[in-house]
Structure formats: structure tokens, C-alpha cells
Amino acid sequence: MRVYDPIPETLNALKDSNLQIMLCIPNDKLQALTDPKEAYNWVVANVINYIKQVRIRYISVGNEISPLIARSSQFVPFLLPAMENVQRVITSFRLNDRVKISTAIEMGLLANTYPPSQSTFRGDVTSFIKPIIEFLKQNNAPLLANIYPYFAYIGDPEHVSLSYAIFAQPEPDSSGYTNLFDAMLDSIYYAIGKVIGENKVEIVVSESGWPSEGGFGGSMGIATIYYRNLIGHAKSKAGTIHKPGKPIETYLFAMFDENLKIGAETERHFGIHVFRIINRRFVEITLHFPFESFEVQCVGVCYGRNGNNLPLAEDVVNLYKANGITSMRVYDPILETLNALKDSNIQIMLCIPNDKLQALTDPKEAYNWVVANVINYIKQVRIRYISVGNEISPLIAGSSQFIPFLLPAMENVQRVITSFRLNDRVKISTAIETGLLANTYPPSQSTFHGDVTSFIKSIIEFLKQNNVPLLANIYPYFAYIGDPDHVSLSYAIFAQPEPDSSGYTNLFDAMLDSIYYAIGKAIGENKVEIVVSESGWPPDGDFGGSMGIATIYYRNLIGHAKSKAGTIHKPGKPIETYLFAMFDENLKIGAETEKHFGVFYPDKTQKYNLTF
């Protein structure tokens, strides 16, 4: 939490909260703190009296003080002396390793910011900023920086594209950047390096935000995309081009809309929460935007093995654990994989291949399969789902021959699972593809094709009876490349700011809701949930396959799935989703793109710096 003006009410409320605090000293208090005694009194009153119960990490001495800004230039002579005095007091209490003294700057101090590598501090501010940076370097403290792509965008919309400003530009610009936030952050790093001859000063982003209304560029849809993407990017280990491979400590601006702020109307609408007084005794605090921050662990990754250069199963399991991936879809259970999963605490979706279904119409074979692949491992492996078959459909020549076996196999496997009293723990389902649907736009009109209704209805009734979700493979990628004239790329990759005529801002939700609506029409109600058993985007191989586009898709999908946004038809909850796939699989048949859906390379390095 960043606290702009410490008062006892706030500091007392923070006791034992375990929230890390950035404590700010307002600009108009700085002159007083040039007196060492006043600095001592301030530190004792606001830091020492609370430090045992409040996690104070930073003290920001002033905010956006600059020789170039009329409202703050009068504070320039007081800034560095105040910082030095506060630092001396913090050091005297031996807190200098725990509490870092800094100040927050704004981007107007910079010149020549494009490309970022050419950035410098303006000549008329160098004498002001250089001693501050030397102070930070000497005390091993970061510079605080308020970074707002929003203001850069509205200041020059002809040259700064919206997609670049909100992390939605698939391909890099001429300087190698795909988003403005990184370019602005690196501009400061490069300028620091030039002013002191090296750069050993880190940067903490002390403010960044986007307004939800109030003027040009202020939009709930745009702000949702910006905040969601900023959170995902900051938490990932992507870093920037100049400072790669680490998260970016970032403070969102702000917690609430502030109706007394002066300036443009947008200034009052940066809050990410809405505060409403219900009556004298109750208030309601709700999120403007459903963020990944408020997350549930529900994103898994599919482990396909159709390659001749893939790691050993034990190494794969360790890779899942090292990256915080808590769920795995396994397409064909083999001893090597199941043994490697023992005691891993990874939740498993275990698949039965289509060509095994005919055998499982025999109850004895179903019993043998469950014992061999489930019962023998259930004490050490967290098997959650069994997917009986994958994308079996009367409309697909390569799978229609398995239709007579699907439901009998599901029923037999269910009976065995129930006989072992595992029916509440292990759920039996099957994975469908969206080609079973008709009339999918708008999603509320969606139905199953007439010629598949008799096939799918009995499956759905089975799932409802056993309180089991339907598994669905949902690929906006294929919808996009199948009809790029009518399906926009921004809609397909969660980068469309405003809703379409049916109310949807992204194709993933529209496809998912289409299935929900079709289920409701098939059985007269909808009490069957859906788990997205596959979704992905290739980085190369054919039309639409791009590293930049795939990065945006996976990052946005993870953020959206883990949030509590849900869909229009099923709002307010996470969407359990499995990314396809863990690795590129060089032996897969079909289009070249089919070989390139991995989020990791076979050498176990990440493609996209995703945070799971």
C-alpha cells in the first residue's frame, strides 16, 4: 500500500496487517524537514512508533517535485536536504536496511525518450536530479517513478497507439518494444545510466493507472485491459528489454475514485474499487475491475508427449512445480508419468484415448483400467478428472466411429469409481469441441446442431446426474483464422476495449457462453458447469501464428481465467482452464502450427515469461 499522508487512523489500522507500506511525506512538509530536529520528530512519530507492527518499506520524500512544474518547483531546494535528514534518523535507529528513503519522479524530467536507449534527463534538470540519484545509489535505495502510458497516449494519440499503451500490441515497434510501459520505464533506466555513468539504481513504479471514465481515453473497457495486463506483466519475470528476467514492483493508482480531486474529470476516476454507503451502518466496497490479484489457482497446462525431443516425465513434473503450475492434463497415462506425479500435489486430468473406448464398453475392462491407472495411484496422485475420449463428434470423420462407445465407456468407468467411493473426488467427463454448436452469435442463441442433439443430450444428462462438469476445448485462434474478415484479432486475444453488439469484449467468453446456452436448451436447464480443457495460440507456423500475439493471448487468458470476472452468462467466478500445451510437439500431424502450441520449449525454457 502507498499511503500519501500518514495519519494515526491509517497507521493504527495497518498494525499487524502484514501489508508492505510506502509512506509518503507531502511536498508541503519538506521545508520543515530541512531542520534535523523536525526530521527526527517526523520519523519517530510516523515510523518508530509503528515499525514493530507495521511493515514500512519505503518513505517517499515528496511526490513529482520538478523544476519544470510550477506547482512543485518551489519545493526543489528542500527535497534533497529533507531526504538526507530522514535518512540520518532512519540510520540512527539501525533501520536503513529495512526502510528505504527515496522520492517519486514523473516522466516530464526526461528528454529524447524514443528510442528509450537515447533517453536522458533534460539539461535544465540535471543539476537537480543527479545528486538525488547519487544519494539513492549511496544508500542502495530505488528511485520511485510514476509511469502513466495513459497520459502519453492522450497527449499524442496520432503517434502513440492505444494497443501499444495497454499492452495489446502483438509485434514490437522499431525499437523492439511491444508496450509503452516498458519503454517509459527503460527510458528512466537509460537516463539514470547517463547521468551517473552507470546504473546501479533500481526503479519501483510508485504509480500507474488508467481512468474508467471522465474524458478522452477514459473507458471501463480500456481500463480493464490496462490494469489486467499491467498486473500480469508486472508479476511475470519478463521484465523489460533493458532489465529482463524479473518482476516489476508496481503500485496501481488508485484504490478508490476520489471525487474531490482537482484537474480534469478523469482525475476523479482512477479508482479500482467502488465505495458505496448503503446505510448508516453498512458500506459496500466492490471492484471496478476483476483482477488477477484476486485469484484462485485454476490454470493448468496440458502435457502432450507427441515429440521425440521432450524431457523425461520426472523433469516435466519438476518443471510444473518450479513454475507454480498446479494442474496437468495427461493425454495417455503411462507408468513413467504416473510414477513421476506421486506426491507432487499437482491436480490431474487423466485422459482415456479415443481408441481405448471400445474396450471399456466391457465392464471388466473398465474395472481393470480404473484399477491400473487410478486406484493404484490415488493415494499419492491428485486425480481430479477422467476425460473419456477427446473431441468425439458425429461431424468429425476421424472421431465419429467412436460415438457408439463413448457413453457406455463413461458409464462403466463411473460405476467403478463409485464402487471405490471416489465419485466425489474423481469426476468422469468427456472433452468436446465447439464444432458441435450452431447459431453461436449472439451466444444466447446458441444450440447444438440438430444432427448431434441425440448424441450430446445423453452425455449432458449423464454429467448432470453425476454432478460433473463438461470439458470443452475452446480455441479463439481457430475461430479467428477461419473468418478473419468478421472476427477481429483484438476480439480474439482479449484486447478489444469495448463490447460488441452482444455485450462481449472477447471471443473466449462468447464461445464459452455459447456452450452454456446450448446445454440449457438441450436439457431445459443448465446445472452443468464447464471446465476449459484446452485453449492456446501458436507463436509461428502459419497465418495468425505469432510470438507477439501468442504472448498477449496466453497472458490475458491466464489473467482472465484466474479473476472472478467470469462470463456474461456465468459471472463472478474463475474459469478453470488448461493451456495447450506444455511443449512444442514436433511429431504432431496436421498444419505446421499444430507443432508450435507449447508454452515451454523442449529444453524447458519458457517462451512467454508467463506467471501461472
C-alpha positions as CSV (number, residue, x, y, z in Angstrom):
1,M,0.0,0.0,0.0
2,R,1.1,3.5,-0.8
3,V,0.0,6.0,1.9
4,Y,0.2,9.6,0.7
5,D,-0.3,11.4,4.0
6,P,0.3,9.3,7.2
7,I,-2.3,9.9,9.9
8,P,-2.8,7.9,13.1
9,E,-6.1,6.5,11.9
10,T,-4.4,4.9,8.9
11,L,-1.2,3.8,10.7
12,N,-3.2,2.2,13.6
13,A,-5.4,0.3,11.1
14,L,-2.3,-1.1,9.5
15,K,-1.0,-2.7,12.7
16,D,-0.4,-6.4,12.3
17,S,-1.9,-6.3,8.8
18,N,1.3,-7.6,7.2
19,L,0.8,-5.1,4.3
20,Q,4.0,-3.6,3.0
21,I,3.8,0.2,3.1
22,M,5.2,3.0,1.1
23,L,4.8,6.0,3.4
24,C,4.8,9.4,1.7
25,I,5.8,12.8,3.1
26,P,3.7,15.5,1.3
27,N,5.5,18.2,-0.6
28,D,4.4,21.0,1.8
29,K,6.1,19.2,4.7
30,L,9.5,19.2,3.2
31,Q,10.7,22.6,4.2
32,A,10.2,21.8,7.8
33,L,12.2,18.6,7.4
34,T,15.3,20.5,6.4
35,D,15.6,21.1,10.1
36,P,17.2,17.9,11.6
37,K,15.1,18.1,14.7
38,E,11.9,18.2,12.7
39,A,13.0,15.3,10.6
40,Y,13.8,13.3,13.8
41,N,10.3,14.1,15.2
42,W,8.6,13.1,12.0
43,V,10.4,9.8,11.8
44,V,9.7,9.0,15.5
45,A,6.0,9.9,15.2
46,N,5.3,8.1,11.9
47,V,7.9,5.3,11.7
48,I,9.5,4.4,15.0
49,N,6.1,4.4,16.9
50,Y,4.7,1.9,14.4
51,I,7.6,-0.1,13.0
52,K,7.1,-3.1,15.3
53,Q,3.6,-3.7,14.0
54,V,3.6,-2.0,10.5
55,R,5.8,-3.2,7.6
56,I,7.1,0.2,6.4
57,R,9.3,-0.5,3.4
58,Y,9.7,2.9,1.7
59,I,9.5,6.5,2.6
60,S,8.8,8.7,-0.4
61,V,10.0,12.2,0.4
62,G,7.8,14.3,-1.8
63,N,6.0,13.4,-5.0
64,E,6.7,14.6,-8.5
65,I,8.9,17.6,-7.5
66,S,10.4,19.1,-10.6
67,P,12.0,22.4,-11.6
68,L,9.7,22.2,-14.7
69,I,6.3,22.1,-12.8
70,A,5.0,25.4,-11.4
71,R,3.1,23.7,-8.6
72,S,6.1,21.8,-7.3
73,S,9.2,23.8,-8.3
74,Q,9.2,25.8,-5.0
75,F,10.0,22.5,-3.2
76,V,13.1,21.8,-5.2
77,P,15.5,23.4,-2.6
78,F,14.1,21.4,0.2
79,L,13.9,17.9,-1.3
80,L,17.5,16.6,-1.0
81,P,18.1,18.1,2.5
82,A,14.9,16.5,3.7
83,M,15.8,13.2,2.2
84,E,19.3,13.3,3.9
85,N,17.9,14.3,7.3
86,V,15.3,11.5,7.2
87,Q,17.9,9.0,6.1
88,R,20.2,10.0,9.0
89,V,17.4,9.4,11.5
90,I,16.5,6.0,10.0
91,T,20.2,5.0,10.1
92,S,20.5,6.1,13.7
93,F,17.8,3.6,14.6
94,R,19.5,1.0,12.5
95,L,16.6,0.7,10.1
96,N,18.5,1.6,6.9
97,D,18.4,-1.9,5.5
98,R,14.7,-2.2,6.3
99,V,13.3,1.2,5.4
100,K,14.4,2.8,2.1
101,I,14.3,6.6,1.6
102,S,13.5,7.8,-1.9
103,T,11.4,10.3,-3.9
104,A,8.8,9.8,-6.7
105,I,9.5,11.4,-10.1
106,E,7.4,12.0,-13.2
107,M,8.3,11.4,-16.8
108,G,8.5,15.1,-17.7
109,L,12.1,15.2,-16.4
110,L,13.2,13.2,-19.4
111,A,14.2,14.2,-23.0
112,N,14.7,12.1,-26.1
113,T,12.7,9.2,-24.8
114,Y,12.4,7.4,-28.2
115,P,14.1,5.1,-28.6
116,P,14.4,4.5,-24.9
117,S,18.1,3.8,-25.2
118,Q,18.6,7.5,-26.2
119,S,16.8,8.9,-23.2
120,T,18.4,11.5,-21.0
121,F,17.3,13.8,-18.2
122,R,16.7,17.3,-19.6
123,G,19.6,19.6,-19.4
124,D,17.8,22.1,-17.1
125,V,17.0,19.4,-14.5
126,T,20.4,17.6,-14.5
127,S,21.8,19.6,-11.5
128,F,18.6,18.8,-9.6
129,I,18.3,15.1,-10.3
130,K,21.9,14.0,-10.3
131,P,22.5,14.5,-6.5
132,I,19.3,12.6,-5.8
133,I,20.4,9.7,-7.9
134,E,23.8,9.7,-6.2
135,F,22.0,9.7,-2.8
136,L,19.9,6.7,-3.8
137,K,23.0,4.8,-5.1
138,Q,24.9,5.5,-1.9
139,N,22.0,4.2,0.2
140,N,21.1,1.3,-2.0
141,A,17.6,2.7,-2.4
142,P,15.4,2.5,-5.6
143,L,14.1,5.5,-7.4
144,L,10.3,5.8,-7.4
145,A,8.7,6.6,-10.7
146,N,5.1,7.4,-11.6
147,I,4.5,5.9,-15.0
148,Y,1.3,6.6,-16.9
149,P,1.0,5.4,-20.5
150,Y,-2.5,6.9,-20.4
151,F,-1.2,10.4,-20.3
152,A,1.3,9.6,-23.1
153,Y,-1.5,8.2,-25.2
154,I,-4.0,11.1,-24.8
155,G,-1.1,13.6,-25.3
156,D,-0.2,12.2,-28.7
157,P,-2.8,9.7,-30.0
158,E,-1.7,10.2,-33.6
159,H,1.7,8.7,-32.7
160,V,1.0,6.6,-29.6
161,S,-1.4,3.8,-30.5
162,L,-3.9,2.6,-27.9
163,S,-2.8,-1.1,-28.3
164,Y,0.8,0.0,-27.5
165,A,-0.4,1.9,-24.5
166,I,-2.4,-1.0,-23.0
167,F,-0.1,-4.0,-23.6
168,A,-2.2,-5.2,-26.6
169,Q,0.3,-4.7,-29.5
170,P,1.3,-8.1,-30.8
171,E,4.5,-7.1,-32.6
172,P,7.4,-4.9,-31.4
173,D,7.9,-1.4,-32.7
174,S,11.1,-0.3,-34.4
175,S,12.9,0.0,-31.0
176,G,11.9,-3.6,-30.0
177,Y,9.1,-2.7,-27.5
178,T,5.6,-4.1,-27.6
179,N,4.3,-1.8,-24.9
180,L,4.7,1.8,-23.8
181,F,5.0,1.0,-20.1
182,D,8.3,-0.9,-20.6
183,A,9.6,1.8,-23.0
184,M,8.9,4.5,-20.4
185,L,10.4,2.5,-17.6
186,D,13.6,1.8,-19.6
187,S,13.8,5.4,-20.6
188,I,14.3,6.2,-16.9
189,Y,16.9,3.5,-16.5
190,Y,18.9,4.7,-19.5
191,A,18.7,8.3,-18.3
192,I,20.0,7.3,-14.9
193,G,22.9,5.5,-16.5
194,K,23.9,8.6,-18.5
195,V,23.7,10.9,-15.5
196,I,25.9,8.9,-13.2
197,G,27.9,6.9,-15.7
198,E,26.5,3.6,-14.6
199,N,23.2,2.2,-13.4
200,K,23.1,0.5,-10.1
201,V,19.8,2.2,-9.1
202,E,16.7,0.1,-9.4
203,I,13.2,1.6,-10.0
204,V,9.9,0.9,-8.2
205,V,6.9,2.1,-10.2
206,S,5.1,4.1,-7.5
207,E,2.0,4.9,-9.6
208,S,0.4,3.6,-12.7
209,G,-3.2,3.6,-13.8
210,W,-6.0,4.3,-16.3
211,P,-9.2,6.1,-15.7
212,S,-12.5,4.3,-16.2
213,E,-14.4,7.5,-17.4
214,G,-14.3,11.2,-17.4
215,G,-12.8,12.2,-20.8
216,F,-10.9,11.1,-23.9
217,G,-9.4,7.7,-23.4
218,G,-11.2,7.1,-20.1
219,S,-13.2,3.9,-20.5
220,M,-14.1,1.0,-18.3
221,G,-13.2,-1.5,-21.1
222,I,-9.8,0.1,-21.8
223,A,-9.0,0.5,-18.1
224,T,-9.9,-3.2,-17.5
225,I,-7.5,-4.3,-20.2
226,Y,-4.8,-2.0,-19.0
227,Y,-4.9,-3.0,-15.3
228,R,-5.3,-6.7,-16.1
229,N,-2.3,-6.6,-18.5
230,L,-0.2,-4.4,-16.2
231,I,-0.7,-6.8,-13.2
232,G,0.1,-9.8,-15.3
233,H,3.2,-8.2,-16.8
234,A,4.5,-6.8,-13.5
235,K,4.1,-10.1,-11.7
236,S,5.8,-12.1,-14.5
237,K,9.5,-12.4,-14.8
238,A,9.6,-10.8,-18.2
239,G,10.9,-7.5,-17.0
240,T,11.8,-5.0,-19.7
241,I,14.3,-5.1,-22.6
242,H,16.9,-3.3,-20.6
243,K,16.1,-5.1,-17.3
244,P,14.9,-8.5,-18.3
245,G,14.1,-11.6,-16.2
246,K,12.5,-10.1,-13.0
247,P,9.1,-8.8,-11.8
248,I,8.5,-5.1,-11.8
249,E,7.4,-3.8,-8.4
250,T,4.4,-1.6,-9.2
251,Y,1.7,0.3,-7.3
252,L,-1.6,0.8,-9.1
253,F,-3.2,4.2,-8.9
254,A,-5.6,4.2,-7.0
255,M,-7.7,2.2,-4.6
256,F,-10.8,4.4,-4.9
257,D,-12.2,7.1,-7.1
258,E,-11.6,10.5,-5.4
259,N,-14.4,12.9,-6.1
260,L,-12.6,15.9,-4.6
261,K,-9.5,15.7,-6.8
262,I,-8.9,18.8,-8.8
263,G,-8.0,18.9,-12.5
264,A,-9.5,17.1,-15.4
265,E,-12.6,14.9,-14.8
266,T,-10.6,11.8,-15.4
267,E,-8.5,12.5,-12.3
268,R,-11.5,11.5,-10.2
269,H,-11.9,8.1,-11.9
270,F,-8.7,6.2,-11.4
271,G,-10.0,4.0,-8.6
272,I,-10.1,0.2,-8.9
273,H,-12.8,-0.1,-6.2
274,V,-16.2,1.5,-5.8
275,F,-17.2,2.6,-2.3
276,R,-20.9,3.0,-1.6
277,I,-22.7,3.9,1.6
278,I,-25.6,1.5,2.0
279,N,-27.0,3.0,5.2
280,R,-25.7,4.4,8.4
281,R,-24.2,1.1,9.5
282,F,-23.1,-0.6,6.3
283,V,-20.9,0.2,3.3
284,E,-20.2,-1.7,0.2
285,I,-16.8,-2.0,-1.4
286,T,-16.7,-3.6,-4.8
287,L,-14.1,-4.0,-7.6
288,H,-14.4,-1.9,-10.7
289,F,-12.2,-4.4,-12.5
290,P,-11.8,-8.1,-11.7
291,F,-8.1,-8.6,-11.4
292,E,-5.7,-11.5,-11.4
293,S,-4.6,-10.2,-8.0
294,F,-7.8,-11.6,-6.5
295,E,-7.0,-15.0,-7.9
296,V,-7.9,-18.7,-7.5
297,Q,-5.4,-21.3,-8.6
298,C,-7.3,-22.7,-11.6
299,V,-5.0,-22.6,-14.6
300,G,-3.4,-25.8,-15.6
301,V,-1.3,-26.9,-18.6
302,C,-1.8,-29.9,-20.9
303,Y,1.1,-32.3,-21.0
304,G,1.3,-33.7,-24.6
305,R,4.0,-36.2,-25.4
306,N,3.9,-36.2,-29.2
307,G,7.5,-35.3,-29.8
308,N,10.9,-37.1,-29.9
309,N,12.9,-34.4,-28.1
310,L,10.9,-33.9,-24.8
311,P,12.2,-34.1,-21.3
312,L,11.7,-37.1,-19.0
313,A,8.5,-37.2,-17.1
314,E,10.2,-36.6,-13.8
315,D,11.8,-33.4,-15.2
316,V,8.4,-32.3,-16.5
317,V,6.8,-32.7,-13.1
318,N,9.6,-30.7,-11.5
319,L,9.1,-28.0,-14.2
320,Y,5.4,-27.7,-13.4
321,K,6.3,-27.4,-9.7
322,A,9.1,-24.9,-10.3
323,N,6.7,-22.6,-12.3
324,G,3.8,-22.9,-9.9
325,I,1.6,-24.9,-12.3
326,T,-0.8,-26.7,-10.1
327,S,-2.9,-28.7,-12.7
328,M,-1.9,-31.0,-15.5
329,R,-3.9,-32.7,-18.3
330,V,-2.3,-36.1,-19.2
331,Y,-3.5,-37.5,-22.5
332,D,-2.3,-41.1,-22.3
333,P,-1.4,-42.3,-18.8
334,I,1.8,-44.3,-18.8
335,L,3.7,-45.6,-15.8
336,E,6.5,-43.1,-16.2
337,T,4.2,-40.2,-15.9
338,L,2.0,-41.5,-13.1
339,N,5.0,-42.5,-11.0
340,A,6.6,-39.1,-11.6
341,L,3.4,-37.5,-10.3
342,K,3.5,-39.2,-7.0
343,D,3.4,-36.8,-4.0
344,S,3.7,-33.8,-6.4
345,N,0.4,-32.3,-5.3
346,I,-0.4,-31.5,-8.9
347,Q,-4.1,-31.9,-9.8
348,I,-4.5,-34.2,-12.7
349,M,-7.0,-34.6,-15.6
350,L,-6.4,-38.1,-16.8
351,C,-7.5,-38.9,-20.3
352,I,-8.6,-42.1,-21.9
353,P,-7.6,-42.1,-25.7
354,N,-10.4,-42.5,-28.2
355,D,-9.0,-45.8,-29.5
356,K,-9.4,-47.3,-26.0
357,L,-13.1,-46.6,-25.6
358,Q,-14.4,-49.7,-27.4
359,A,-12.6,-51.9,-24.9
360,L,-14.1,-50.0,-22.0
361,T,-17.6,-50.8,-23.0
362,D,-16.8,-54.2,-21.3
363,P,-17.3,-53.6,-17.6
364,K,-14.4,-55.9,-16.8
365,E,-12.0,-53.9,-19.0
366,A,-13.3,-50.7,-17.4
367,Y,-12.6,-52.1,-14.0
368,N,-9.1,-53.1,-15.0
369,W,-8.4,-49.7,-16.4
370,V,-9.5,-47.8,-13.3
371,V,-7.6,-50.1,-11.0
372,A,-4.4,-49.8,-13.1
373,N,-4.5,-46.1,-13.7
374,V,-6.5,-44.6,-10.8
375,I,-6.7,-46.9,-7.7
376,N,-3.0,-47.9,-7.8
377,Y,-2.1,-44.2,-7.7
378,I,-4.9,-42.3,-5.9
379,K,-3.2,-42.2,-2.5
380,Q,-0.2,-40.3,-4.0
381,V,-1.6,-38.7,-7.1
382,R,-4.4,-36.0,-7.1
383,I,-6.5,-37.3,-9.9
384,R,-9.5,-34.9,-10.2
385,Y,-10.9,-35.6,-13.7
386,I,-11.0,-38.5,-16.1
387,S,-11.7,-37.4,-19.6
388,V,-13.2,-40.3,-21.5
389,G,-12.3,-39.5,-25.1
390,N,-11.4,-36.2,-26.7
391,E,-13.4,-34.3,-29.3
392,I,-15.6,-37.2,-30.3
393,S,-18.3,-35.9,-32.7
394,P,-20.7,-37.2,-35.4
395,L,-19.4,-34.3,-37.5
396,I,-15.7,-35.3,-37.5
397,A,-14.6,-38.1,-39.7
398,G,-11.6,-39.0,-37.6
399,S,-13.7,-39.5,-34.4
400,S,-17.3,-40.3,-35.4
401,Q,-16.5,-44.1,-35.3
402,F,-16.1,-43.8,-31.5
403,I,-19.6,-42.4,-30.9
404,P,-21.2,-45.8,-30.0
405,F,-18.6,-46.4,-27.4
406,L,-18.4,-43.1,-25.6
407,L,-21.4,-43.1,-23.2
408,P,-21.1,-46.8,-22.3
409,A,-17.4,-46.3,-21.5
410,M,-18.2,-43.3,-19.4
411,E,-20.9,-45.2,-17.5
412,N,-18.7,-48.2,-16.9
413,V,-15.8,-46.0,-15.6
414,Q,-18.3,-44.1,-13.4
415,R,-19.6,-47.3,-11.9
416,V,-16.1,-48.5,-10.9
417,I,-15.2,-45.1,-9.5
418,T,-18.4,-45.1,-7.4
419,S,-17.7,-48.7,-6.2
420,F,-14.5,-47.4,-4.7
421,R,-16.4,-44.5,-3.2
422,L,-14.3,-42.0,-5.2
423,N,-17.2,-40.4,-7.0
424,D,-17.0,-37.1,-5.0
425,R,-13.2,-36.9,-5.6
426,V,-12.8,-38.1,-9.2
427,K,-15.2,-36.8,-11.9
428,I,-15.9,-38.6,-15.1
429,S,-16.5,-36.5,-18.2
430,T,-15.5,-36.0,-21.9
431,A,-14.0,-33.2,-23.9
432,I,-16.0,-31.6,-26.7
433,E,-15.1,-29.1,-29.4
434,T,-17.1,-26.1,-30.4
435,G,-17.9,-27.5,-33.9
436,L,-20.9,-29.2,-32.2
437,L,-22.6,-25.8,-31.9
438,A,-24.9,-23.9,-34.3
439,N,-26.1,-20.3,-34.2
440,T,-23.3,-19.2,-31.9
441,Y,-23.8,-15.4,-32.4
442,P,-25.1,-14.0,-30.3
443,P,-24.1,-16.6,-27.8
444,S,-27.6,-16.6,-26.2
445,Q,-29.0,-18.1,-29.4
446,S,-26.5,-20.9,-29.5
447,T,-27.7,-24.5,-29.8
448,F,-26.2,-27.9,-30.6
449,H,-26.5,-28.9,-34.3
450,G,-29.7,-30.8,-34.9
451,D,-27.8,-33.8,-36.1
452,V,-25.8,-34.1,-32.9
453,T,-28.5,-33.4,-30.4
454,S,-29.3,-37.1,-29.7
455,F,-25.6,-37.8,-29.2
456,I,-24.8,-34.9,-26.9
457,K,-28.0,-34.8,-24.8
458,S,-27.4,-38.2,-23.3
459,I,-23.9,-37.1,-22.4
460,I,-25.1,-33.9,-20.7
461,E,-27.8,-35.8,-18.8
462,F,-25.1,-38.2,-17.5
463,L,-22.9,-35.2,-16.4
464,K,-25.9,-33.6,-14.6
465,Q,-26.8,-36.8,-12.9
466,N,-23.3,-37.2,-11.5
467,N,-22.7,-33.6,-10.7
468,V,-19.8,-33.4,-13.2
469,P,-18.6,-30.6,-15.5
470,L,-18.4,-30.8,-19.2
471,L,-14.9,-30.5,-20.6
472,A,-14.6,-28.1,-23.6
473,N,-11.7,-27.3,-25.9
474,I,-12.0,-23.6,-26.7
475,Y,-9.7,-22.0,-29.3
476,P,-10.4,-18.4,-30.4
477,Y,-7.3,-18.9,-32.6
478,F,-9.1,-21.3,-34.9
479,A,-12.2,-19.1,-35.0
480,Y,-10.0,-16.1,-35.9
481,I,-8.1,-17.7,-38.7
482,G,-11.3,-19.3,-40.0
483,D,-13.0,-16.0,-40.5
484,P,-10.6,-13.1,-40.1
485,D,-12.9,-10.8,-42.1
486,H,-15.5,-11.0,-39.3
487,V,-13.5,-12.0,-36.2
488,S,-11.1,-9.3,-35.3
489,L,-7.7,-10.1,-33.8
490,S,-8.2,-7.8,-30.8
491,Y,-11.5,-9.6,-30.0
492,A,-9.8,-13.0,-30.2
493,I,-6.9,-12.1,-27.9
494,F,-8.8,-10.2,-25.1
495,A,-7.6,-6.8,-26.4
496,Q,-10.9,-5.2,-27.5
497,P,-11.7,-2.4,-25.2
498,E,-15.4,-2.0,-25.9
499,P,-18.1,-4.7,-26.1
500,D,-19.6,-5.9,-29.4
501,S,-23.3,-5.8,-30.1
502,S,-23.9,-8.8,-27.9
503,G,-22.1,-7.3,-25.0
504,Y,-18.8,-9.3,-25.2
505,T,-15.3,-7.9,-25.3
506,N,-13.6,-11.2,-26.0
507,L,-14.2,-14.3,-28.1
508,F,-13.2,-16.7,-25.4
509,D,-16.2,-15.7,-23.2
510,A,-18.5,-15.7,-26.2
511,M,-17.5,-19.2,-27.1
512,L,-17.8,-20.5,-23.5
513,D,-21.2,-18.9,-23.0
514,S,-22.3,-20.4,-26.3
515,I,-21.8,-23.8,-24.9
516,Y,-23.6,-22.9,-21.7
517,Y,-26.6,-21.6,-23.6
518,A,-26.6,-24.7,-25.8
519,I,-26.6,-27.0,-22.8
520,G,-29.5,-25.1,-21.3
521,K,-31.5,-25.6,-24.5
522,A,-30.6,-29.3,-24.8
523,I,-31.8,-30.3,-21.3
524,G,-34.2,-27.5,-20.5
525,E,-32.0,-26.1,-17.7
526,N,-28.3,-25.6,-17.1
527,K,-26.9,-27.1,-13.9
528,V,-23.8,-28.4,-15.7
529,E,-20.6,-26.4,-15.3
530,I,-17.8,-26.3,-17.9
531,V,-14.0,-26.8,-17.5
532,V,-12.0,-25.5,-20.4
533,S,-9.8,-28.5,-21.1
534,E,-7.7,-26.9,-23.8
535,S,-7.0,-23.4,-25.1
536,G,-3.9,-21.9,-26.8
537,W,-2.3,-19.9,-29.6
538,P,0.7,-20.8,-31.7
539,P,3.7,-18.5,-31.9
540,D,4.5,-19.4,-35.5
541,G,3.9,-21.9,-38.3
542,D,1.1,-20.3,-40.3
543,F,-1.4,-17.4,-40.6
544,G,-2.1,-15.9,-37.2
545,G,0.8,-17.7,-35.6
546,S,3.0,-15.0,-33.9
547,M,5.1,-14.9,-30.8
548,G,3.8,-11.4,-30.0
549,I,0.1,-12.4,-30.5
550,A,0.6,-15.7,-28.5
551,T,2.2,-13.8,-25.7
552,I,-0.8,-11.4,-25.4
553,Y,-3.3,-14.3,-25.7
554,Y,-1.8,-16.5,-23.0
555,R,-1.1,-13.7,-20.6
556,N,-4.6,-12.3,-21.0
557,L,-6.2,-15.7,-20.8
558,I,-4.4,-16.6,-17.6
559,G,-5.4,-13.2,-16.0
560,H,-9.0,-13.5,-17.1
561,A,-9.4,-17.2,-16.1
562,K,-8.0,-16.6,-12.6
563,S,-10.0,-13.5,-12.0
564,K,-13.5,-13.5,-10.7
565,A,-14.9,-11.9,-13.8
566,G,-16.4,-15.0,-15.3
567,T,-18.5,-14.5,-18.4
568,I,-21.7,-12.5,-19.1
569,H,-23.8,-15.7,-18.6
570,K,-21.7,-17.0,-15.7
571,P,-20.3,-14.0,-13.9
572,G,-18.4,-13.7,-10.6
573,K,-16.1,-16.8,-10.6
574,P,-12.9,-18.0,-12.0
575,I,-12.8,-20.2,-15.2
576,E,-10.9,-23.4,-14.7
577,T,-8.7,-23.6,-17.8
578,Y,-5.9,-25.8,-19.2
579,L,-3.5,-24.1,-21.5
580,F,-2.5,-26.1,-24.6
581,A,0.2,-27.2,-24.3
582,M,3.3,-27.6,-22.2
583,F,5.8,-28.2,-25.0
584,D,6.0,-27.9,-28.8
585,E,5.4,-31.4,-30.2
586,N,7.4,-31.9,-33.3
587,L,5.7,-35.2,-34.3
588,K,2.1,-33.9,-34.4
589,I,0.4,-34.2,-37.7
590,G,-1.7,-31.5,-39.5
591,A,-0.9,-27.9,-40.1
592,E,2.5,-26.7,-39.1
593,T,1.0,-24.5,-36.3
594,E,0.0,-27.8,-34.6
595,K,3.6,-28.4,-33.7
596,H,4.1,-25.0,-32.0
597,F,1.5,-24.6,-29.2
598,G,4.0,-25.2,-26.4
599,V,4.4,-22.6,-23.7
600,F,7.8,-24.1,-23.0
601,Y,10.5,-25.2,-25.4
602,P,11.6,-28.8,-25.2
603,D,14.8,-27.6,-23.4
604,K,12.4,-26.5,-20.5
605,T,12.8,-22.7,-21.1
606,Q,9.7,-20.5,-21.1
607,K,8.6,-18.9,-24.4
608,Y,6.4,-16.2,-22.9
609,N,7.5,-15.5,-19.3
610,L,4.1,-16.4,-18.0
611,T,3.1,-16.3,-14.3
612,F,0.8,-19.2,-13.6
